[in-house]
Amino acid sequence: MSKFGEEWTRGFRDMLTEAGGRAIEDAKMSGAEIDAMYVGTMAPGSLVGQEHIGALVADYMGLTPIPSTRCEAACASGGVALRQGYMAVASGIHDCVAVGGVEKMTDTPGDEIASALGGAGDQEWELFMGATFPAIYAFTARRHMLEYGTTEEQMAAVAVKNHANAAKNKYAHFQNEITIDTVMKSKYVASPLKLFDCAPITDGAAVVVLMPLDKAKKVCEQPIEITASTQASDYLALHSRESMTSLNATKVAAKKAYEQAKVSVKDIDIVEVHDCFTIAEIMAIEDLGFFPKGQGGPASAAGKTALNAEISVNTSGGLKGCGHPVGATGIKQAVEVVWQLRGTAGARQVKDAKVGMTHNVGGSGATAVVHIMKNDA
Amino acid sequence: MSKFGEEWTRGFRDMLTEAGGRAIEDAKMSGAEIDAMYVGTMAPGSLVGQEHIGALVADYMGLTPIPSTRCEAACASGGVALRQGYMAVASGIHDCVAVGGVEKMTDTPGDEIASALGGAGDQEWELFMGATFPAIYAFTARRHMLEYGTTEEQMAAVAVKNHANAAKNKYAHFQNEITIDTVMKSKYVASPLKLFDCAPITDGAAVVVLMPLDKAKKVCEQPIEITASTQASDYLALHSRESMTSLNATKVAAKKAYEQAKVSVKDIDIVEVHDCFTIAEIMAIEDLGFFPKGQGGPASAAGKTALNAEISVNTSGGLKGCGHPVGATGIKQAVEVVWQLRGTAGARQVKDAKVGMTHNVGGSGATAVVHIMKNDA
């Protein structure tokens, strides 16, 4: 991956080619061996006036004339691209596929970013009425507080933990630890969500290389096997959903993923979840089955999701600490799981991590993508 | 497909759900049997402020919680979506997949459309310098005229033929025949391209349903087999290419497609090619191998590409006559080939059409997608 952050001097071509070069090198391949590419990116048209990112990336990475396709599912763009790459290999149509994710966000004024990101929800029913994403997740948080007694301090604990992990990750946007007080004293963006409950606007890119497992075992030092790749959808607008405090797409995708990988939630050692807002991580650890519904807040406050605790959640720092270059996030989650399963995550390494999971959400939950991976060595 | 045209009173939700309902009905399926969806659309973020089209479409078609993914490759968005759907079935991961394409263009002012479409090229090197798409294809046309003696009248013949076909297609944007004079007397948009050399701004949607062939033979009356699905990329900016008068991505994708389908160009009875501008059809019929390089213009002027002539090209009316709702075009091409191979194309039916081809191009040629299909009955 590229260093996540506010990369004022770099465009998304630079970031993605840097990450791509690293991934191909890590896989002990040459570019000539890559025979297809997928790229997850959400809103380059609105943000920087550029569509057709698949071909652009193949061009700038020197991979022309391979097929290269952009996938988009809002903040789950990276996750759906990864799943398409997985299918391309599984179908036998392509042998070696590079999958990237990228977003260049800081070239765009704040109000235009909010407007572009609002396109992840139901534009006609939500954004047009003024409901930007912090507002939509604030509805969710308020409802979670009402139904389960979740507190602002419990949400703050998510941000504190994710900053602590990010401080151990040289690729993370934020390299500093924070306290509950930092979050609680930060300004409200959309009550009850404060500035430190929200993932930042970040530039960045990440790339992984996929190939059939038997081939990977021959060419790579420590190949990681994708044992499940699932995706589900839900109603686009929050008001259409059965519940405001649970993402059905997450539940459907997770159930299928556990079945596909033939594991249960107890087998998962590390998980990267989609914490675009702190309340989103609390819902995710409930919907994925790590904690009973309503217990995500207390579990977070009790430190059960910290590094090497009951379940290590967002060791990369998550969207909150590592940053959230929208299309890159789903791929960055996979990169972090690979590093953890290989035992190369340095100061944030989880002990004996054998099975890892990624959970990538689009919009306020209308797309969820889950992957399970294991170290096959 | 929906009726292509200027659909002032309809949004893309309406058009895509209409086309989707027709496709599912045609396949003798119910929505509950569809287990994944792909949607090709180019620039809904820039054009109507809406991203996350995969989930939106699943929602509005009542298909939630199936996985639904948007693919984008500029004007080849429909083609790449079709290929992803094909892979999803080929991989065995999904059994029955709906693939849609859609673009809602007329809600947007003309200069903003030109800017959004410009994102299909290299924004930093082309659009930013003022090269909108008519200008880029004008370079190509001028060079083709210089290298091969192609004339403006020969290009005009493409538009005349495509309007004649469109006039026989009730779903087409334009229902009127035109003459060489109509084209030659129309105003220059970017010399040598005149108004009638350019595909129009169109609203529309199209959907197909894919499933394994053995299953299709059981449930559908006249299933059509996809015998090849290929894609290639080229440098994004025109100035980087080896040639300005030939699309390498088309040549690479076509070569693979002929190999995959085990046919030669002589076996193709009908072809839908990407005629965003008349010069693009001339290049396409050369690059796909129907005519030697440089002979596309004379062949068009001699009527060799007309209905039931040497090779029936763009029986739907093509992008020029049927209209070009960008993301929908690649799927509309497949719909037309299906109708032709089934013998249900009415007044524009090609006699004994057994094998058909679609050719969908993104930008000025940085993506090309080719499909070959046959009637398996």
Interface residues (C-beta under 8 A of the other chain):
Chain A: G11 M42 A43 P44 G45 S46 V48 G49 Q50 E51 H52 I53 G54 A55 L56 A58 D59 L63 T64 P65 I66 P67 S68 T69 R70 C71 E72 A73 A74 V80 R83 Q84 M87 A88 A90 S91 G92 I93 S115 A116 G118 G119 A120 G121 D122 Q123 E124 L127 F128 T230 Q231 A232 S233 D234 Y235 L236 A237 S240 N248 A249 V252 G362 G363 A366 T367
Chain B: G11 M42 A43 P44 G45 S46 V48 G49 Q50 E51 H52 I53 G54 A55 L56 A58 D59 L63 T64 P65 I66 P67 S68 T69 R70 C71 E72 A73 A74 V80 R83 Q84 M87 A88 A90 S91 G92 I93 S115 A116 G118 G119 A120 G121 D122 Q123 E124 L127 F128 T230 Q231 A232 S233 D234 Y235 L236 A237 S240 N248 A249 V252 G362 G363 A366 T367
